[in-house]
Amino acid sequence: MKLLSIIAITFILSLSATRLIEGFWNFLFSGNLAMAVFVIFTGVAHFKYQKGMAMMIPDFFPAKMFLVYFTGILEIAAGIGLMIPSIREIIATLLILFFIVIFFANINSSKKRINLFKGDFTGPGLVYLYKERLPMQIILIAWTWFFGIYLS
């Protein structure tokens, strides 16, 4: 849940800045900026923690490192896309689908007790999946839907 602080801090700072600069609380901009910063941050993490991320991918997938780098690039592109009003809704929809698909990698990771940051098998296991990852996925999906689709 520490990662969600990126969204919260970015949202509060952006909302405050839009109030000072524009004279009103720009929820649409601030909500999408917060998610954009989050997915860009996690996209960049694909290049720093590639070994642990590759371990998360179920065994039947080939070319795991390619998938790690490719999804990292997709996340960075999605973050940029959320800030472009003309494509925001489609990007938000695709991002929600991405969050759902990625959850299966998180299930696999938890079952194997993968530690993403160390790239080994010392992770917290299924406790992390149910106490942190599932609630976080629900928040990410709801946030993306609300700011990227509903308010757009």
C-alpha positions, 0 to 999 in steps of 0.5 A, a space after each residue: 500500500 506504500 505505492 498508493 502514497 504516490 497517488 495520494 501525494 501527487 493528487 493532493 499537491 496537484 489539486 492544491 496547485 490547480 486551486 492556486 493557479 487556476 482558481 478552482 479545484 481541478 479534480 479531472 486533471 489532478 486525478 489523472 496526473 496522480 495515476 499517470 505519475 503512478 504508472 510511469 513510476 511502476 513502468 520505470 520499476 520494470 527496468 530496475 527490478 526486471 529479475 523479480 518481475 520476470 519471476 512473477 510471470 507464470 511459467 507457461 509464458 515465453 520471453 519473460 524479460 521481453 514481457 517485463 520490458 514491454 509492459 514497462 514501456 506500456 505503463 509509461 505510455 499509458 501514463 502519458 496517454 492519461 494526460 491527453 484528453 482525446 485518448 484518455 478514455 481509451 487509455 483508462 479502459 486499457 489500463 483497467 484491463 491491464 490491472 486485471 491481467 497483472 493481478 494474475 501475475 500477482 497471484 502467481 508471485 504470491 503463491 511462489 513467495 517471490 520478493 520482487 525487489 530482491 528477485 528471490 523467494 523470500 516474499 510475504 506470500 498469500 498474506 500480501 496478496 489478500 491484505 495489500 495487493 487485492 485492495 490496491 488493485 481495486 483502488 487502482 481500477 476504481 481510481 482509473 475508472 473515476 478519473 479516466 472515464 467517468 469524469 472525462 
